[in-house]
Amino acid sequence: MKFSLFAHMERIDTQVSDAALYAQLVSLAQQADRGGLHALWTGEHHGMSFTIAPNPFLTLIDLANKTQHLRLGTGTVIAPFWHPIKLAGEAAYADVITEGRIDLGIARGAYSFEYERVMPGLDAWQAGQRMRELVPAVQKLWQGDYSHEGEFYQFPKTSTTPKPLQDGGPPIWVAARDPNSHEFAIANGCNVQVTPLWLGVEEVESLMQKYRDAKAKFAREDSRIMLLHHTYVAKDAAEADWAAEQFSKYYCYFGSWFKNERDTRQGMLDPLSETEMAAMTMYSPENMRKNAVIGTADEVVERLQHYKALGYDEFSMWIDSLMPFEAKQASLQRLIDDVIPRI
């Protein structure tokens, strides 16, 4: 099982500047690179200071010049916000610039806040249909001389320029939860990204079973599956409990962004009160401590050994947490020093 890092610029107030947040992201990427992690993943989001990521290709190209070994993945681009020709071309160009280090993760998107602003009227179902049309079109554009007459996109014969450096193009990863998404990914020769979000081991096992069922249905053995999970490697039990409180706060804001019912100012939600967060019981510190990968090195090793035994090919440490930067650094270093060598 390979290990990777999933990270964004993130904030809920203005205490840290955008420039400082980006410097922190670069530092974490370099720490992961020195520590031998396989990849770094970063996503796409718009108008949200909670997750600052307007163009992941810009970030990944810059990180390619500041790291040596990391694979560099979009985790994920939001499919309906891209035209197939534009996505195929930008991904291919990034692959050339980074000397073949790009992986292309694609999802339908999750936040109606973004749908309303970038594509008014879009809903999750149509976003998923656009993703299903986009992925095979991108693959064929990399091959070249491809014309398309679909429900959402139409264009005459076109070839991606430049061509991707990697043979066949960057590996494509599809974010999947339901069985249909797993089947779509496998049927189209893609890898799969999954996350249980705030849920725990039972969801991780369920997601793996959906993946196995899809592989069996299409008799495909050439795909891979990556598990993305919030993770904190603590120095002791007290720090693990503190980390659970931080993840609880993170998910309270995540859930509020997802519901899209709260006012925003300068890209930030109006602050949540302690009472409001306490009412979001599904995100309680107790549930975070149980469900997220939080604990001492021994506890984290035990959890990850189970995930490895389930068959996950890659585990990505989701480090976004609203924690102080120094805490993220310390947790990542413990993962590198005290966990990975034992897995």
LUMZA-213271 format. One record per residue (C-alpha): residue number from 1; residue in three letters; x negated, z, y. Coordinates in steps of 0.02 Angstrom, whole numbers, plus 50000, padded with zeros to 5 digits. Example, Ala and Ser with C-alpha at 12.3 -4.5 7.8 and 13.67 -1.06 7.14 Angstrom:
<n->1&res->ALA&X->49385&Z->50390&Y->49775>
<n->2&res->SER&X->49316&Z->50357&Y->49947>
! end
This chain:
<n->1&res->MET&X->50000&Z->50000&Y->50000>
<n->2&res->LYS&X->49928&Z->49946&Y->50167>
<n->3&res->PHE&X->49948&Z->50048&Y->50326>
<n->4&res->SER&X->49991&Z->49987&Y->50500>
<n->5&res->LEU&X->50041&Z->50054&Y->50671>
<n->6&res->PHE&X->50204&Z->50016&Y->50763>
<n->7&res->ALA&X->50191&Z->50054&Y->50949>
<n->8&res->HIS&X->50263&Z->50013&Y->51120>
<n->9&res->MET&X->50248&Z->50072&Y->51298>
<n->10&res->GLU&X->50387&Z->50200&Y->51316>
<n->11&res->ARG&X->50453&Z->50324&Y->51443>
<n->12&res->ILE&X->50609&Z->50411&Y->51508>
<n->13&res->ASP&X->50539&Z->50459&Y->51679>
<n->14&res->THR&X->50406&Z->50402&Y->51802>
<n->15&res->GLN&X->50274&Z->50533&Y->51767>
<n->16&res->VAL&X->50159&Z->50401&Y->51689>
<n->17&res->SER&X->50134&Z->50230&Y->51769>
<n->18&res->ASP&X->50156&Z->50065&Y->51680>
<n->19&res->ALA&X->49970&Z->50032&Y->51693>
<n->20&res->ALA&X->49929&Z->50200&Y->51615>
<n->21&res->LEU&X->50055&Z->50171&Y->51476>
<n->22&res->TYR&X->49975&Z->50005&Y->51434>
<n->23&res->ALA&X->49802&Z->50084&Y->51433>
<n->24&res->GLN&X->49869&Z->50210&Y->51307>
<n->25&res->LEU&X->49939&Z->50071&Y->51198>
<n->26&res->VAL&X->49770&Z->49983&Y->51199>
<n->27&res->SER&X->49683&Z->50146&Y->51154>
<n->28&res->LEU&X->49798&Z->50176&Y->51006>
<n->29&res->ALA&X->49769&Z->49998&Y->50945>
<n->30&res->GLN&X->49581&Z->50020&Y->50956>
<n->31&res->GLN&X->49593&Z->50187&Y->50865>
<n->32&res->ALA&X->49693&Z->50103&Y->50726>
<n->33&res->ASP&X->49567&Z->49961&Y->50719>
<n->34&res->ARG&X->49419&Z->50080&Y->50703>
<n->35&res->GLY&X->49513&Z->50178&Y->50572>
<n->36&res->GLY&X->49538&Z->50028&Y->50460>
<n->37&res->LEU&X->49726&Z->50005&Y->50477>
<n->38&res->HIS&X->49791&Z->49836&Y->50423>
<n->39&res->ALA&X->49898&Z->49787&Y->50572>
<n->40&res->LEU&X->49980&Z->49832&Y->50737>
<n->41&res->TRP&X->50162&Z->49787&Y->50770>
<n->42&res->THR&X->50250&Z->49782&Y->50938>
<n->43&res->GLY&X->50422&Z->49718&Y->50985>
<n->44&res->GLU&X->50525&Z->49632&Y->51118>
<n->45&res->HIS&X->50643&Z->49721&Y->51237>
<n->46&res->HIS&X->50710&Z->49686&Y->51411>
<n->47&res->GLY&X->50758&Z->49797&Y->51557>
<n->48&res->MET&X->50728&Z->49959&Y->51462>
<n->49&res->SER&X->50590&Z->50080&Y->51511>
<n->50&res->PHE&X->50627&Z->50173&Y->51349>
<n->51&res->THR&X->50542&Z->50027&Y->51259>
<n->52&res->ILE&X->50438&Z->49919&Y->51376>
<n->53&res->ALA&X->50400&Z->49756&Y->51288>
<n->54&res->PRO&X->50458&Z->49598&Y->51380>
<n->55&res->ASN&X->50342&Z->49480&Y->51284>
<n->56&res->PRO&X->50252&Z->49539&Y->51127>
<n->57&res->PHE&X->50141&Z->49384&Y->51120>
<n->58&res->LEU&X->50059&Z->49433&Y->51285>
<n->59&res->THR&X->50020&Z->49605&Y->51215>
<n->60&res->LEU&X->49955&Z->49540&Y->51049>
<n->61&res->ILE&X->49843&Z->49408&Y->51128>
<n->62&res->ASP&X->49766&Z->49540&Y->51241>
<n->63&res->LEU&X->49742&Z->49659&Y->51094>
<n->64&res->ALA&X->49658&Z->49521&Y->50996>
<n->65&res->ASN&X->49519&Z->49524&Y->51125>
<n->66&res->LYS&X->49508&Z->49714&Y->51121>
<n->67&res->THR&X->49509&Z->49742&Y->50931>
<n->68&res->GLN&X->49413&Z->49663&Y->50788>
<n->69&res->HIS&X->49509&Z->49671&Y->50626>
<n->70&res->LEU&X->49693&Z->49713&Y->50652>
<n->71&res->ARG&X->49828&Z->49590&Y->50604>
<n->72&res->LEU&X->49942&Z->49574&Y->50756>
<n->73&res->GLY&X->50129&Z->49566&Y->50726>
<n->74&res->THR&X->50289&Z->49550&Y->50825>
<n->75&res->GLY&X->50398&Z->49690&Y->50768>
<n->76&res->THR&X->50511&Z->49604&Y->50816>
<n->77&res->VAL&X->50558&Z->49459&Y->50929>
<n->78&res->ILE&X->50745&Z->49453&Y->50964>
<n->79&res->ALA&X->50802&Z->49291&Y->50882>
<n->80&res->PRO&X->50950&Z->49243&Y->50994>
<n->81&res->PHE&X->50841&Z->49253&Y->51150>
<n->82&res->TRP&X->50729&Z->49112&Y->51087>
<n->83&res->HIS&X->50748&Z->48925&Y->51065>
<n->84&res->PRO&X->50667&Z->48867&Y->50901>
<n->85&res->ILE&X->50547&Z->48748&Y->50989>
<n->86&res->LYS&X->50491&Z->48883&Y->51111>
<n->87&res->LEU&X->50467&Z->49016&Y->50977>
<n->88&res->ALA&X->50377&Z->48899&Y->50857>
<n->89&res->GLY&X->50261&Z->48841&Y->50995>
<n->90&res->GLU&X->50220&Z->49011&Y->51069>
<n->91&res->ALA&X->50191&Z->49089&Y->50897>
<n->92&res->ALA&X->50078&Z->48944&Y->50847>
<n->93&res->TYR&X->49982&Z->48954&Y->51012>
<n->94&res->ALA&X->49959&Z->49142&Y->50990>
<n->95&res->ASP&X->49896&Z->49109&Y->50814>
<n->96&res->VAL&X->49764&Z->48989&Y->50880>
<n->97&res->ILE&X->49709&Z->49106&Y->51019>
<n->98&res->THR&X->49696&Z->49256&Y->50902>
<n->99&res->GLU&X->49604&Z->49154&Y->50769>
<n->100&res->GLY&X->49743&Z->49169&Y->50642>
<n->101&res->ARG&X->49788&Z->49353&Y->50658>
<n->102&res->ILE&X->49974&Z->49334&Y->50701>
<n->103&res->ASP&X->50123&Z->49390&Y->50596>
<n->104&res->LEU&X->50296&Z->49343&Y->50661>
<n->105&res->GLY&X->50431&Z->49475&Y->50640>
<n->106&res->ILE&X->50607&Z->49419&Y->50686>
<n->107&res->ALA&X->50769&Z->49517&Y->50706>
<n->108&res->ARG&X->50943&Z->49487&Y->50775>
<n->109&res->GLY&X->50921&Z->49629&Y->50902>
<n->110&res->ALA&X->51007&Z->49796&Y->50913>
<n->111&res->TYR&X->51050&Z->49840&Y->51093>
<n->112&res->SER&X->51210&Z->49775&Y->51172>
<n->113&res->PHE&X->51129&Z->49825&Y->51338>
<n->114&res->GLU&X->51009&Z->49678&Y->51314>
<n->115&res->TYR&X->51141&Z->49559&Y->51248>
<n->116&res->GLU&X->51248&Z->49588&Y->51404>
<n->117&res->ARG&X->51104&Z->49544&Y->51519>
<n->118&res->VAL&X->51012&Z->49405&Y->51430>
<n->119&res->MET&X->51156&Z->49319&Y->51338>
<n->120&res->PRO&X->51325&Z->49385&Y->51402>
<n->121&res->GLY&X->51460&Z->49377&Y->51270>
<n->122&res->LEU&X->51338&Z->49386&Y->51124>
<n->123&res->ASP&X->51383&Z->49506&Y->50984>
<n->124&res->ALA&X->51286&Z->49565&Y->50831>
<n->125&res->TRP&X->51371&Z->49443&Y->50713>
<n->126&res->GLN&X->51330&Z->49290&Y->50817>
<n->127&res->ALA&X->51154&Z->49356&Y->50847>
<n->128&res->GLY&X->51131&Z->49364&Y->50658>
<n->129&res->GLN&X->51196&Z->49186&Y->50637>
<n->130&res->ARG&X->51075&Z->49125&Y->50769>
<n->131&res->MET&X->50932&Z->49210&Y->50676>
<n->132&res->ARG&X->50983&Z->49122&Y->50515>
<n->133&res->GLU&X->50976&Z->48954&Y->50603>
<n->134&res->LEU&X->50816&Z->48993&Y->50698>
<n->135&res->VAL&X->50702&Z->49046&Y->50555>
<n->136&res->PRO&X->50706&Z->48887&Y->50448>
<n->137&res->ALA&X->50697&Z->48780&Y->50605>
<n->138&res->VAL&X->50536&Z->48868&Y->50659>
<n->139&res->GLN&X->50461&Z->48842&Y->50486>
<n->140&res->LYS&X->50501&Z->48655&Y->50491>
<n->141&res->LEU&X->50438&Z->48635&Y->50669>
<n->142&res->TRP&X->50269&Z->48701&Y->50612>
<n->143&res->GLN&X->50269&Z->48563&Y->50481>
<n->144&res->GLY&X->50309&Z->48435&Y->50617>
<n->145&res->ASP&X->50421&Z->48286&Y->50654>
<n->146&res->TYR&X->50579&Z->48388&Y->50632>
<n->147&res->SER&X->50748&Z->48354&Y->50711>
<n->148&res->HIS&X->50891&Z->48479&Y->50709>
<n->149&res->GLU&X->51080&Z->48470&Y->50722>
<n->150&res->GLY&X->51146&Z->48647&Y->50702>
<n->151&res->GLU&X->51284&Z->48757&Y->50767>
<n->152&res->PHE&X->51178&Z->48834&Y->50904>
<n->153&res->TYR&X->51030&Z->48716&Y->50927>
<n->154&res->GLN&X->51013&Z->48528&Y->50932>
<n->155&res->PHE&X->50856&Z->48428&Y->50968>
<n->156&res->PRO&X->50775&Z->48261&Y->50919>
<n->157&res->LYS&X->50616&Z->48243&Y->50817>
<n->158&res->THR&X->50490&Z->48372&Y->50876>
<n->159&res->SER&X->50323&Z->48442&Y->50818>
<n->160&res->THR&X->50249&Z->48608&Y->50869>
<n->161&res->THR&X->50095&Z->48588&Y->50979>
<n->162&res->PRO&X->49973&Z->48662&Y->50950>
<n->163&res->LYS&X->49987&Z->48683&Y->50762>
<n->164&res->PRO&X->49967&Z->48860&Y->50695>
<n->165&res->LEU&X->49794&Z->48903&Y->50634>
<n->166&res->GLN&X->49859&Z->48986&Y->50475>
<n->167&res->ASP&X->49908&Z->48865&Y->50337>
<n->168&res->GLY&X->50096&Z->48850&Y->50341>
<n->169&res->GLY&X->50106&Z->48954&Y->50499>
<n->170&res->PRO&X->50104&Z->49142&Y->50529>
<n->171&res->PRO&X->50191&Z->49245&Y->50394>
<n->172&res->ILE&X->50372&Z->49275&Y->50445>
<n->173&res->TRP&X->50451&Z->49446&Y->50423>
<n->174&res->VAL&X->50639&Z->49469&Y->50437>
<n->175&res->ALA&X->50710&Z->49638&Y->50489>
<n->176&res->ALA&X->50840&Z->49679&Y->50356>
<n->177&res->ARG&X->50965&Z->49815&Y->50317>
<n->178&res->ASP&X->51114&Z->49743&Y->50222>
<n->179&res->PRO&X->51099&Z->49642&Y->50059>
<n->180&res->ASN&X->51138&Z->49477&Y->50147>
<n->181&res->SER&X->50989&Z->49499&Y->50263>
<n->182&res->HIS&X->50873&Z->49536&Y->50117>
<n->183&res->GLU&X->50938&Z->49383&Y->50026>
<n->184&res->PHE&X->50917&Z->49272&Y->50179>
<n->185&res->ALA&X->50736&Z->49326&Y->50198>
<n->186&res->ILE&X->50690&Z->49300&Y->50016>
<n->187&res->ALA&X->50783&Z->49133&Y->50003>
<n->188&res->ASN&X->50684&Z->49068&Y->50152>
<n->189&res->GLY&X->50514&Z->49124&Y->50091>
<n->190&res->CYS&X->50498&Z->49267&Y->50216>
<n->191&res->ASN&X->50438&Z->49445&Y->50202>
<n->192&res->VAL&X->50551&Z->49593&Y->50241>
<n->193&res->GLN&X->50538&Z->49734&Y->50368>
<n->194&res->VAL&X->50649&Z->49886&Y->50344>
<n->195&res->THR&X->50674&Z->50052&Y->50431>
<n->196&res->PRO&X->50786&Z->50199&Y->50387>
<n->197&res->LEU&X->50785&Z->50248&Y->50572>
<n->198&res->TRP&X->50837&Z->50433&Y->50576>
<n->199&res->LEU&X->50888&Z->50435&Y->50391>
<n->200&res->GLY&X->50778&Z->50494&Y->50249>
<n->201&res->VAL&X->50719&Z->50463&Y->50072>
<n->202&res->GLU&X->50888&Z->50409&Y->50003>
<n->203&res->GLU&X->50898&Z->50268&Y->50131>
<n->204&res->VAL&X->50718&Z->50218&Y->50096>
<n->205&res->GLU&X->50761&Z->50204&Y->49911>
<n->206&res->SER&X->50920&Z->50107&Y->49948>
<n->207&res->LEU&X->50828&Z->49981&Y->50057>
<n->208&res->MET&X->50702&Z->49952&Y->49920>
<n->209&res->GLN&X->50840&Z->49922&Y->49793>
<n->210&res->LYS&X->50920&Z->49790&Y->49905>
<n->211&res->TYR&X->50752&Z->49704&Y->49917>
<n->212&res->ARG&X->50726&Z->49709&Y->49729>
<n->213&res->ASP&X->50900&Z->49638&Y->49699>
<n->214&res->ALA&X->50866&Z->49495&Y->49820>
<n->215&res->LYS&X->50700&Z->49454&Y->49736>
<n->216&res->ALA&X->50783&Z->49454&Y->49566>
<n->217&res->LYS&X->50924&Z->49342&Y->49626>
<n->218&res->PHE&X->50806&Z->49209&Y->49690>
<n->219&res->ALA&X->50665&Z->49237&Y->49564>
<n->220&res->ARG&X->50539&Z->49252&Y->49706>
<n->221&res->GLU&X->50383&Z->49356&Y->49683>
<n->222&res->ASP&X->50286&Z->49296&Y->49836>
<n->223&res->SER&X->50370&Z->49406&Y->49966>
<n->224&res->ARG&X->50314&Z->49575&Y->50034>
<n->225&res->ILE&X->50409&Z->49723&Y->50106>
<n->226&res->MET&X->50355&Z->49839&Y->50246>
<n->227&res->LEU&X->50430&Z->50010&Y->50281>
<n->228&res->LEU&X->50434&Z->50066&Y->50462>
<n->229&res->HIS&X->50461&Z->50253&Y->50484>
<n->230&res->HIS&X->50434&Z->50383&Y->50619>
<n->231&res->THR&X->50281&Z->50483&Y->50567>
<n->232&res->TYR&X->50185&Z->50635&Y->50628>
<n->233&res->VAL&X->50039&Z->50712&Y->50536>
<n->234&res->ALA&X->50029&Z->50891&Y->50597>
<n->235&res->LYS&X->49888&Z->51017&Y->50591>
<n->236&res->ASP&X->50006&Z->51153&Y->50528>
<n->237&res->ALA&X->50189&Z->51194&Y->50496>
<n->238&res->ALA&X->50220&Z->51254&Y->50674>
<n->239&res->GLU&X->50160&Z->51089&Y->50746>
<n->240&res->ALA&X->50268&Z->50995&Y->50621>
<n->241&res->ASP&X->50420&Z->51089&Y->50684>
<n->242&res->TRP&X->50371&Z->51044&Y->50863>
<n->243&res->ALA&X->50355&Z->50861&Y->50814>
<n->244&res->ALA&X->50530&Z->50866&Y->50739>
<n->245&res->GLU&X->50595&Z->50926&Y->50907>
<n->246&res->GLN&X->50509&Z->50781&Y->50995>
<n->247&res->PHE&X->50580&Z->50652&Y->50875>
<n->248&res->SER&X->50752&Z->50732&Y->50897>
<n->249&res->LYS&X->50741&Z->50702&Y->51084>
<n->250&res->TYR&X->50680&Z->50524&Y->51055>
<n->251&res->TYR&X->50829&Z->50483&Y->50944>
<n->252&res->CYS&X->50953&Z->50561&Y->51064>
<n->253&res->TYR&X->50893&Z->50437&Y->51195>
<n->254&res->PHE&X->50887&Z->50298&Y->51065>
<n->255&res->GLY&X->51067&Z->50333&Y->51017>
<n->256&res->SER&X->51121&Z->50337&Y->51198>
<n->257&res->TRP&X->51040&Z->50169&Y->51233>
<n->258&res->PHE&X->51123&Z->50100&Y->51077>
<n->259&res->LYS&X->51297&Z->50160&Y->51127>
<n->260&res->ASN&X->51271&Z->50080&Y->51300>
<n->261&res->GLU&X->51393&Z->50198&Y->51386>
<n->262&res->ARG&X->51275&Z->50287&Y->51506>
<n->263&res->ASP&X->51222&Z->50229&Y->51678>
<n->264&res->THR&X->51043&Z->50172&Y->51711>
<n->265&res->ARG&X->50930&Z->50179&Y->51863>
<n->266&res->GLN&X->50771&Z->50078&Y->51877>
<n->267&res->GLY&X->50776&Z->50040&Y->51691>
<n->268&res->MET&X->50800&Z->50220&Y->51638>
<n->269&res->LEU&X->50952&Z->50313&Y->51573>
<n->270&res->ASP&X->51021&Z->50455&Y->51673>
<n->271&res->PRO&X->50937&Z->50608&Y->51595>
<n->272&res->LEU&X->51020&Z->50692&Y->51446>
<n->273&res->SER&X->51054&Z->50876&Y->51458>
<n->274&res->GLU&X->51006&Z->51001&Y->51324>
<n->275&res->THR&X->51191&Z->51025&Y->51287>
<n->276&res->GLU&X->51218&Z->50839&Y->51263>
<n->277&res->MET&X->51070&Z->50824&Y->51147>
<n->278&res->ALA&X->51122&Z->50976&Y->51046>
<n->279&res->ALA&X->51291&Z->50892&Y->51016>
<n->280&res->MET&X->51206&Z->50743&Y->50933>
<n->281&res->THR&X->51190&Z->50834&Y->50768>
<n->282&res->MET&X->51135&Z->50683&Y->50666>
<n->283&res->TYR&X->50974&Z->50685&Y->50768>
<n->284&res->SER&X->50945&Z->50873&Y->50756>
<n->285&res->PRO&X->50767&Z->50939&Y->50736>
<n->286&res->GLU&X->50817&Z->51001&Y->50564>
<n->287&res->ASN&X->50867&Z->50825&Y->50511>
<n->288&res->MET&X->50710&Z->50750&Y->50587>
<n->289&res->ARG&X->50601&Z->50875&Y->50494>
<n->290&res->LYS&X->50688&Z->50828&Y->50332>
<n->291&res->ASN&X->50705&Z->50640&Y->50354>
<n->292&res->ALA&X->50559&Z->50577&Y->50457>
<n->293&res->VAL&X->50382&Z->50577&Y->50387>
<n->294&res->ILE&X->50334&Z->50740&Y->50473>
<n->295&res->GLY&X->50222&Z->50874&Y->50403>
<n->296&res->THR&X->50047&Z->50928&Y->50363>
<n->297&res->ALA&X->49932&Z->50803&Y->50280>
<n->298&res->ASP&X->49981&Z->50869&Y->50108>
<n->299&res->GLU&X->50167&Z->50845&Y->50145>
<n->300&res->VAL&X->50141&Z->50671&Y->50215>
<n->301&res->VAL&X->50034&Z->50619&Y->50067>
<n->302&res->GLU&X->50170&Z->50676&Y->49946>
<n->303&res->ARG&X->50304&Z->50577&Y->50039>
<n->304&res->LEU&X->50198&Z->50419&Y->50053>
<n->305&res->GLN&X->50146&Z->50424&Y->49872>
<n->306&res->HIS&X->50331&Z->50415&Y->49830>
<n->307&res->TYR&X->50354&Z->50265&Y->49945>
<n->308&res->LYS&X->50204&Z->50181&Y->49866>
<n->309&res->ALA&X->50276&Z->50212&Y->49693>
<n->310&res->LEU&X->50440&Z->50132&Y->49749>
<n->311&res->GLY&X->50344&Z->49972&Y->49779>
<n->312&res->TYR&X->50322&Z->49961&Y->49968>
<n->313&res->ASP&X->50179&Z->49844&Y->50011>
<n->314&res->GLU&X->50149&Z->49912&Y->50186>
<n->315&res->PHE&X->50190&Z->50074&Y->50277>
<n->316&res->SER&X->50196&Z->50065&Y->50466>
<n->317&res->MET&X->50176&Z->50224&Y->50565>
<n->318&res->TRP&X->50308&Z->50218&Y->50702>
<n->319&res->ILE&X->50221&Z->50317&Y->50838>
<n->320&res->ASP&X->50349&Z->50300&Y->50981>
<n->321&res->SER&X->50409&Z->50477&Y->51010>
<n->322&res->LEU&X->50406&Z->50527&Y->51196>
<n->323&res->MET&X->50263&Z->50645&Y->51147>
<n->324&res->PRO&X->50108&Z->50671&Y->51253>
<n->325&res->PHE&X->49979&Z->50536&Y->51220>
<n->326&res->GLU&X->49854&Z->50662&Y->51155>
<n->327&res->ALA&X->49975&Z->50716&Y->51018>
<n->328&res->LYS&X->49997&Z->50536&Y->50962>
<n->329&res->GLN&X->49808&Z->50514&Y->50955>
<n->330&res->ALA&X->49786&Z->50672&Y->50852>
<n->331&res->SER&X->49923&Z->50625&Y->50728>
<n->332&res->LEU&X->49855&Z->50449&Y->50705>
<n->333&res->GLN&X->49680&Z->50517&Y->50674>
<n->334&res->ARG&X->49744&Z->50638&Y->50543>
<n->335&res->LEU&X->49832&Z->50492&Y->50459>
<n->336&res->ILE&X->49667&Z->50397&Y->50457>
<n->337&res->ASP&X->49558&Z->50543&Y->50402>
<n->338&res->ASP&X->49670&Z->50652&Y->50294>
<n->339&res->VAL&X->49809&Z->50542&Y->50225>
<n->340&res->ILE&X->49758&Z->50361&Y->50196>
<n->341&res->PRO&X->49604&Z->50402&Y->50091>
<n->342&res->ARG&X->49717&Z->50499&Y->49971>
<n->343&res->ILE&X->49842&Z->50357&Y->49954>
! end
